[in-house]
Amino acid sequence: MDNRKSYKSISKLARIKRSALMLALMTVFYAAFLLFAPLASAQIMIDENSQNTGQLQPAIDAWKAGDYETARNLATALAALNDPDALYLLGTLEEKGLGGPKDMDAAIRHYYSAGFSGQPNAQFALGELAYQGVEVTKDLHRAANWFNLAAQRGHAMAQLRLGVMYANGEGVPEEPERAAELFEKAAASHEPAAHYQLGLLFLSGKGVPHSFHDATRQFKIAAEAGHPMAQYNLALIYEGGLGGQEDPALAVRWMQAAAQNGVAEAMTAMGLLAYNGRGMAQSNKVAADWLERAALAGDIEGQYLYAVALAEGAGRQRNLLEARLWASKAVALSENEPLEMREERADLLQIIDQMIASTEQHRQQMAQAPDTPLYRPAIEQPQSPISQPPTPSPELSPELADPTPSNKMPRRHLRF
């Protein structure tokens, strides 16, 4: 079987997928990647939003030092005096079970006392509990109300959360203009995720004028602050030349940063960039290394392309069984993918099965074929004049006279 003709080569697939990278931003990013950024640590939120004049500082210092028992004891004493910041800190320790037993009822009670007193961290905490629905009833409308109270007091994470809710229409009407306002306020507080969300709005043109230039500017701010998805989106803009900003070297720089920060799609993209030699030296091995990482990280495209690499022996020793394993995984996870992609992956799996069957059939045929001697010992003839023809030896055994090996001869099984 000519494997080059049996299925699409990875080079062709790479060109197709690279084009997909350029289109991804314009087609699915706004809908798919309006994601919450990781929460800021509680100690930072206490520092930045504390109304306390200094009485709580020893408790905060103990919290920072990891001495949660001391922090809880100090916060408990001040909470008894209805200190809003102490009530919030105590609620946080109780919610997480730090410095003492976990007690959600007590945590919520202390959050409410602090929240009704205007403590923005407690208001945000109540909004998070209602939004996530962890150990409490999920209630998006209630979450939006608490986020709004905290946002009005300048709480950047509450502004970000509420902005995402308005962008997606979760618990509130879908109002991208309002989302943009909230993201801008959070960005003014140097919240990287807010810059990322603004970049998505500029990319989609919802709530703000469509602008690749402004999207790039916002993504770059977030990317430089270490936001993985901003790094990925920025790389896509430079890779695709969106808005006339093509720069393969910068695409590789930010794509690699995103990949190293755990973005599986970026690992797949790095594999394609390495295979194409775009923005970096061409290397099948580096490409296969990245595709393997993407496959292990669960990216369906990474699994599919790694299967191709293994089947073709591109950057890896050819291994049809392992290629089939990854192709099977890609097919199994493609249920919600576009029809064309599902068919492409199913075709690859079918072709690999045909290749395996062909190889197995060949192996069996070779194993069943009679062996021939690796060499025949030369039969010494007596010296005779050149003019006389050689005389066959009458001692020649039947086995040597007949080139067909005897059935009694041991068979040698070829091994692959």
Order of alpha helices (4+ residues) and beta strands (2+ residues): alpha-alpha-alpha-alpha-alpha-alpha-alpha-alpha-alpha-alpha-alpha-alpha-alpha-alpha-alpha-alpha-alpha-alpha-alpha-alpha-alpha-alpha
